[in-house]
Amino acid sequence: MATATTEAYKQLIDGAWVEAADGSTYDDRDPFTGDVVATAPAGGAQDATLDVRDRVQAVVYAYECGLVQPGEDVLAREREGNHEPNRRL
């Protein structure tokens, strides 16, 4: 019988794949066998705060560079499949 390999995943925060800030993880189990097939970071409040901060900075940068216009519904543009900014740098 072959030995299953357990994958170890990380979370993407500020453009880098990192562990949870407190180092905690959780096991992802195969629902049929119950075997652990992966471990993943159990991100907490500190991880969420860092992620939200980085996303806000990205939006501010997009407005400052003119990639997004004030009042523009970016999500509607995304739903329509239009990934082009209104203006090129």
Secondary structure, DSSP 8 states (H G I E B T S, - for coil): ------EE--EEETTEEE--TT--EEEEE-TTT--EEEEEE---HHHHHHHHHHHHHHHHHHHHTTSS-TT--HHHHHHTT----SS--
